[in-house]
Protein backbone atom coordinates (compact mmCIF):
# COMPACT_ATOMS: atom_id res chain seq x y z
CA UNK A 1 0.00 0.00 0.00
CA UNK A 2 1.39 3.42 -1.01
CA UNK A 3 0.56 6.47 1.08
CA UNK A 4 1.83 10.06 1.34
CA UNK A 5 4.21 10.70 4.22
CA UNK A 6 2.41 13.81 5.47
CA UNK A 7 -0.88 12.13 6.46
CA UNK A 8 -1.03 13.12 10.12
CA UNK A 9 -3.78 12.78 12.71
CA UNK A 10 -7.05 14.37 11.60
CA UNK A 11 -6.24 14.13 7.88
CA UNK A 12 -6.45 11.21 5.51
CA UNK A 13 -3.95 9.97 2.92
CA UNK A 14 -6.76 10.13 0.34
CA UNK A 15 -7.29 13.86 0.95
CA UNK A 16 -3.57 14.54 0.43
CA UNK A 17 -3.56 12.61 -2.85
CA UNK A 18 -6.78 14.29 -3.99
CA UNK A 19 -5.40 17.80 -3.42
CA UNK A 20 -1.83 17.27 -4.64
CA UNK A 21 -1.32 16.09 -8.26
CA UNK A 22 2.34 15.28 -7.59
CA UNK A 23 1.36 13.03 -4.67
CA UNK A 24 -1.09 11.24 -6.95
CA UNK A 25 1.61 10.83 -9.60
CA UNK A 26 3.97 9.27 -7.06
CA UNK A 27 1.28 6.93 -5.73
CA UNK A 28 0.30 5.85 -9.24
CA UNK A 29 3.95 5.18 -10.13
CA UNK A 30 4.38 2.97 -7.05
CA UNK A 31 1.10 1.13 -7.60
CA UNK A 32 1.88 0.59 -11.28
CA UNK A 33 5.28 -0.93 -10.50
CA UNK A 34 3.85 -3.25 -7.83
CA UNK A 35 0.84 -4.44 -9.85
CA UNK A 36 3.08 -5.13 -12.86
CA UNK A 37 5.02 -7.54 -10.63
CA UNK A 38 1.95 -9.34 -9.32
CA UNK A 39 1.62 -7.78 -5.87
CA UNK A 40 -1.84 -7.28 -4.42
CA UNK A 41 -2.03 -3.52 -3.96
CA UNK A 42 -4.42 -1.90 -1.48
CA UNK A 43 -5.73 1.61 -2.04
CA UNK A 44 -7.88 4.16 -0.26
CA UNK A 45 -9.20 5.41 -3.59
CA UNK A 46 -12.96 5.03 -3.57
CA UNK A 47 -13.15 4.16 0.13
CA UNK A 48 -16.28 5.58 1.77
CA UNK A 49 -15.20 4.80 5.31
CA UNK A 50 -12.36 7.26 5.93
CA UNK A 51 -14.09 8.66 9.02
CA UNK A 52 -14.01 5.19 10.54
CA UNK A 53 -10.27 4.99 9.91
CA UNK A 54 -9.71 8.32 11.62
CA UNK A 55 -11.83 7.22 14.57
CA UNK A 56 -9.82 3.99 14.74
CA UNK A 57 -6.71 6.02 15.57
CA UNK A 58 -8.00 6.45 19.11
CA UNK A 59 -8.38 2.68 19.53
CA UNK A 60 -4.71 1.92 18.95
CA UNK A 61 -2.28 2.53 21.76
CA UNK A 62 0.85 3.27 19.73
CA UNK A 63 1.44 5.08 16.44
CA UNK A 64 -2.07 6.49 16.73
CA UNK A 65 -0.97 9.78 15.18
CA UNK A 66 0.06 8.05 11.96
CA UNK A 67 -2.89 7.72 9.61
CA UNK A 68 -0.81 5.69 7.15
CA UNK A 69 -0.21 3.06 9.82
CA UNK A 70 -3.93 2.89 10.66
CA UNK A 71 -4.94 2.73 6.99
CA UNK A 72 -2.46 -0.06 6.31
CA UNK A 73 -3.84 -2.10 9.20
CA UNK A 74 -7.46 -1.45 8.29
CA UNK A 75 -7.08 -2.38 4.63
CA UNK A 76 -4.92 -5.42 5.28
CA UNK A 77 -1.60 -4.41 3.74
CA UNK A 78 1.42 -6.41 4.95
CA UNK A 79 3.68 -3.49 4.05
CA UNK A 80 2.96 0.17 3.48
CA UNK A 81 5.22 2.54 1.56
CA UNK A 82 5.34 6.20 2.51
CA UNK A 83 6.40 8.62 -0.19
CA UNK A 84 7.54 12.24 -0.24
CA UNK A 85 9.36 14.32 -2.80
CA UNK A 86 10.67 17.61 -4.07
CA UNK A 87 11.33 19.45 -7.34
CA UNK A 88 14.28 21.83 -7.13
CA UNK A 89 17.61 22.60 -8.80
CA UNK A 90 16.37 20.92 -11.99
CA UNK A 91 15.98 17.61 -10.19
CA UNK A 92 12.87 15.62 -9.28
CA UNK A 93 13.39 13.50 -6.17
CA UNK A 94 11.02 10.97 -4.62
CA UNK A 95 11.85 9.32 -1.29
CA UNK A 96 10.21 5.99 -0.39
CA UNK A 97 10.16 4.31 3.03
CA UNK A 98 8.69 0.83 3.57
CA UNK A 99 7.16 -0.18 6.90
CA UNK A 100 5.90 -3.43 8.36
CA UNK A 101 2.22 -2.74 8.94
CA UNK A 102 1.59 -4.72 12.12
CA UNK A 103 4.41 -3.04 14.05
CA UNK A 104 5.15 0.13 11.99
CA UNK A 105 8.80 -1.05 11.92
CA UNK A 106 10.89 0.67 9.23
CA UNK A 107 12.15 -1.92 6.73
CA UNK A 108 14.14 0.38 4.48
CA UNK A 109 14.27 3.65 2.53
CA UNK A 110 15.30 4.41 -1.05
CA UNK A 111 15.38 7.51 -3.24
CA UNK A 112 14.68 7.93 -6.96
CA UNK A 113 15.96 10.99 -8.87
CA UNK A 114 15.42 12.19 -12.45
CA UNK A 115 16.43 15.41 -14.21
CA UNK A 116 13.92 18.22 -14.79
CA UNK A 117 14.79 20.58 -17.66
CA UNK A 118 12.27 23.29 -16.84
CA UNK A 119 9.37 21.07 -17.79
CA UNK A 120 5.70 21.92 -17.80
CA UNK A 121 3.54 20.90 -14.83
CA UNK A 122 2.13 17.96 -16.79
CA UNK A 123 5.61 16.69 -17.65
CA UNK A 124 6.77 17.21 -14.06
CA UNK A 125 4.00 14.89 -12.89
CA UNK A 126 5.34 12.28 -15.31
CA UNK A 127 8.84 12.81 -13.92
CA UNK A 128 7.54 12.30 -10.36
CA UNK A 129 5.87 9.11 -11.56
CA UNK A 130 9.19 7.97 -13.10
CA UNK A 131 11.28 8.90 -10.03
CA UNK A 132 8.98 6.85 -7.79
CA UNK A 133 9.32 3.79 -10.04
CA UNK A 134 13.10 4.28 -10.21
CA UNK A 135 13.41 3.94 -6.42
CA UNK A 136 11.38 0.76 -6.20
CA UNK A 137 13.65 -2.08 -7.45
CA UNK A 138 16.12 -1.65 -4.57
CA UNK A 139 13.32 -1.15 -2.05
CA UNK A 140 11.56 -4.27 -3.36
CA UNK A 141 14.68 -6.33 -2.62
CA UNK A 142 14.69 -5.02 0.95
CA UNK A 143 11.02 -5.93 1.41
CA UNK A 144 11.50 -9.39 -0.07
CA UNK A 145 14.43 -10.02 2.27
CA UNK A 146 12.22 -9.10 5.22
CA UNK A 147 9.43 -11.38 4.01
CA UNK A 148 11.74 -14.33 3.52
CA UNK A 149 12.88 -14.12 7.14
CA UNK A 150 9.91 -12.75 9.04
CA UNK A 151 7.04 -14.68 7.47
CA UNK A 152 8.58 -17.89 8.77
CA UNK A 153 7.18 -16.81 12.14
CA UNK A 154 3.61 -16.75 10.79
CA UNK A 155 1.08 -14.15 9.67
CA UNK A 156 1.12 -11.09 11.91
CA UNK A 157 -1.96 -9.56 13.53
CA UNK A 158 -2.05 -6.57 15.81
CA UNK A 159 -4.31 -7.25 18.81
CA UNK A 160 -5.47 -4.54 21.21
CA UNK A 161 -7.36 -5.81 24.26
CA UNK A 162 -9.18 -3.18 26.32
CA UNK A 163 -9.50 -4.11 29.97
CA UNK A 164 -12.77 -3.58 31.87
CA UNK A 165 -12.81 -1.29 34.91
CA UNK A 166 -13.74 -4.19 37.23
CA UNK A 167 -10.14 -5.44 37.01
CA UNK A 168 -7.67 -3.74 39.35
CA UNK A 169 -4.82 -4.57 41.70
CA UNK A 170 -4.02 -8.28 41.85
CA UNK A 171 -6.99 -9.23 39.65
CA UNK A 172 -5.59 -6.97 36.90
CA UNK A 173 -2.15 -8.55 37.24
CA UNK A 174 -3.71 -12.03 37.07
CA UNK A 175 -5.72 -11.09 33.97
CA UNK A 176 -2.65 -9.74 32.19
CA UNK A 177 -0.50 -12.76 33.05
CA UNK A 178 -3.18 -15.30 32.15
CA UNK A 179 -4.06 -13.54 28.88
CA UNK A 180 -0.51 -13.44 27.54
CA UNK A 181 0.27 -16.96 28.78
CA UNK A 182 -2.87 -18.39 27.15
CA UNK A 183 -2.19 -16.69 23.81
CA UNK A 184 1.40 -17.89 23.75
CA UNK A 185 0.08 -21.45 23.95
CA UNK A 186 -2.46 -20.84 21.17
CA UNK A 187 -0.26 -19.12 18.56
CA UNK A 188 3.20 -19.61 17.09
CA UNK A 189 4.51 -16.52 18.86
CA UNK A 190 3.25 -13.47 20.75
CA UNK A 191 5.10 -10.18 21.18
CA UNK A 192 3.85 -7.73 23.82
CA UNK A 193 4.18 -4.12 22.62
CA UNK A 194 2.78 -2.42 25.71
CA UNK A 195 0.65 -3.15 28.75
CA UNK A 196 -1.27 -0.66 30.89
CA UNK A 197 -4.18 -0.76 33.33
CA UNK A 198 -6.49 -0.17 30.37
CA UNK A 199 -4.97 -2.10 27.47
CA UNK A 200 -2.84 -5.04 26.41
CA UNK A 201 -1.23 -4.30 23.04
CA UNK A 202 0.47 -7.18 21.27
CA UNK A 203 1.41 -8.81 17.98
CA UNK A 204 0.20 -12.35 17.32
CA UNK A 205 2.10 -14.57 14.86
CA UNK A 206 -0.48 -17.05 13.58
CA UNK A 207 -0.11 -20.18 11.47
CA UNK A 208 -1.88 -19.14 8.21
CA UNK A 209 -3.17 -22.67 7.64
CA UNK A 210 -4.86 -22.81 11.04
CA UNK A 211 -5.84 -19.12 11.17
CA UNK A 212 -6.71 -17.84 7.67
CA UNK A 213 -8.04 -14.43 8.74
CA UNK A 214 -8.49 -11.96 11.60
CA UNK A 215 -11.83 -13.42 12.68
CA UNK A 216 -10.32 -16.86 13.23
CA UNK A 217 -7.64 -15.17 15.35
CA UNK A 218 -10.34 -13.41 17.39
CA UNK A 219 -12.27 -16.66 17.87
CA UNK A 220 -9.15 -18.40 19.18
CA UNK A 221 -8.46 -15.53 21.58
CA UNK A 222 -12.04 -15.62 22.83
CA UNK A 223 -11.92 -19.38 23.38
CA UNK A 224 -8.55 -19.34 25.14
CA UNK A 225 -9.52 -16.55 27.51
CA UNK A 226 -13.04 -17.80 28.26
CA UNK A 227 -12.12 -19.50 31.56
CA UNK A 228 -11.17 -16.20 33.23
CA UNK A 229 -12.52 -13.33 31.08
CA UNK A 230 -15.25 -12.59 28.57
CA UNK A 231 -13.90 -11.28 25.27
CA UNK A 232 -16.15 -9.18 23.07
CA UNK A 233 -15.10 -7.93 19.64
CA UNK A 234 -14.94 -4.20 19.09
CA UNK A 235 -13.35 -4.03 15.66
CA UNK A 236 -12.01 -6.76 13.37
CA UNK A 237 -10.39 -5.46 10.20
CA UNK A 238 -7.92 -7.52 8.20
CA UNK A 239 -4.69 -7.32 10.24
CA UNK A 240 -6.23 -5.62 13.28
CA UNK A 241 -8.28 -7.10 16.15
CA UNK A 242 -9.64 -4.80 18.87
CA UNK A 243 -11.63 -6.41 21.70
CA UNK A 244 -12.95 -5.78 25.19
CA UNK A 245 -12.11 -7.96 28.19
CA UNK A 246 -14.76 -8.11 30.94
N, C-alpha and C positions, 0 to 999 in steps of 0.2 A: 504494500500500500504506500503510495506517494502522497506526502502532505507538506504544505509550506511550513517553514521553521517558525514563523512569527504568528502561530495560532495559539494565543494565550487564553487564560481563563476569561469567559464571558464572550469570546468570539469563536467562530467556527472555521475550520480549514476551508470549507466550501465558500464562505463569504469572502475570504482572502482571494481565492482563485477566481471567483466571480467578478471581483473588482479590479484585479490586476492581470492584464493580458500576458505579461511576462511570466507570472506565476503559472498561469494556465499552460503556456508554451512549455515550461519546464516539466510540469506534471504530465503533459501529453507525451513529451519525449521519453520520460521514464517509463510510463505505461506502455508505450509502443515497443520499446526495447524488451520489456519483460514479457509481454504477450507474444511477441515474435519468437521467444525462446520457450514458450509453453508454460509459463508461470500463471497461476490463477491470481489475477489482480483484483483487489477490492477497491471500491471508489465510493466517495460520498456524493458524487453527482447523482442527482435525482432522488436522494434520500429525503423523505418527508418527516423524519424524526430527529432532527438536529437538536430540538429543545430537550428531548429525552437524553441525548448524549451530554449536553451541558449540565443537566440536572444530575447525571450519573457521576460527575466530577466530585460531588459532595459525598458520594458513597464509597469512595476509594481513599484509603488512608495515606498513601504516598503518591507522589507525582500528580496530585489532583489538579494542579495548575496547568498541566500540559494537556491541551485538548487533543493533540495528535496521539498521545498515549491512550487516552480514553477511546478515541475513534478507532484506533487499531484493535483494541480489546473488543469493542462492541461489534465490529464488523468481521472479526475472526481472522485478522492477518497475523501470520507467524512473525513477520518482520515488517516494520514500517520505515520508510526512507524520508527523512526530512531534507528539504532543499531550500537553498537561498542563493542569491546571486547579485551581480553588479555589472554595469556597463560603464567603463571609464578607461581613459588613455588608449582608446581604440582597441580595447579588449573586452570580450564578453566572457564572464566567469560564472560558473555554476558550481556550488559546493553541495555535496551529498553526504549525509550521515545516516547509516543504517543502525536500527535499534531492534533488540529482541523485545517483542511486544509484551510478553507476560511479566518481564522484570524491568523494562525500559533500559536495559543494559546496552551501552554503546558497543557495537560490533566493529565498526570501522568508518572512516571518512575518506572521500576522494574528491578531487576537483577536476573539472573539465574546462578548458579554455580555448576559445577560437578568436580570430582577428575580426575586428569591426572597422571597415573602411568608410566611416561616415554614412552608414546605411540608413535607409528609410525605416520607420517604425515597424512596418510589416516585415522587412528583411531582418531587423533586429530580433523579432520574435522567432523567426526561423533559426537565427544564430543561437538564441537561448535554447531552443529545442535541440539543436545539434550539440551544444556544449554539455547539456544534461546527458545525452546518449554517449558522449565521448568519455564521461567519467564512470560509466556503469560497468564496463568489462572488468576492471580491477576490483570494483566494489562487489561485483557478483562473485568473484573468486573468494573474497573474504567471507561473504555470507555462506557460500557453499562449504567452506572449511568449518564454519561454526555448525552448520547443520550436520555434517558428517560426524562430528564429535558429540554434540549436545543432544541430538535426537535419539542417541542410543539410550538415553535415560528415560525416554518416553515422551508423550505429548504433554505440553505444559498448560496448566490452567491456573489462573489467579483466583484464589478463594478468599473472600472477606466475610468473616463470621461476626455479626454484631451480637453482643452479649446483653441479655436482659438485666434489668435493674435489680432483680431479686437475688442475683449472685453478687456476693461481696465477701471480703475477708478470706477465710479458709475455703469456703465453698467456691469462690472465684478461682482460687489457686487450683483446687481439685478439678474444676471444669476445664481450665486451660491445660493442665497436665494430661487429663484423660482424653481430651479432644485430639491433641497432637499425637499422643501415643496410639490412639485408635486409628488415626489416619495413616500413620507410618506403617501399620500392619496391613492396611487395605490397599495402599498404592506402592508403586516401585520406589518412590522417594518423596519426601516432603521437606520443603525449605521454609522456615519461619522468617518472614520479613520483619514483622513487628508485632508486639503484643501489648495491649493496654487494658485498662479496666472495662473498656467499651468494645474493643475489637480484637480479633485474632486475624492477622493478615499473613497469608502464606501462598506458596507455589506448590501445586501438586503435580507430580510427574506420573502420568497414567499410561498403562499399557493400552495402546490404541486398539488392539484386538478385543480386549475385555471392556474398554470404555471408549466407544466410538464418538461420543459427543459430550457436551457440557451437562446435559440432563442426566446422563448415566453416571457422571461424576457426582452430581448432586444427590442422586438416589443412593449411591454408595455411602456418601457422607451421612445422610439421614439415617440409614440403616445402622451404621457403625456407631453412631452417637445416641441411638434410641434408648439405650439402657440407663442413661444418666441425664439426657437433655432432649428437648423437642426441637427439631430443626424445621424451619419454615422458610421456603424460598422467597426471596425479595426480588431478585433479578437474575435471570439466566440468559446470557448472550454470548454465544460462540466460545470464546476463551475465558469468559468471566462468570463467576458464580458468587452472588451476594446472598447471604441467608441470615436469618435471625435464630439465636439460640435462647430458648426459654425453658 
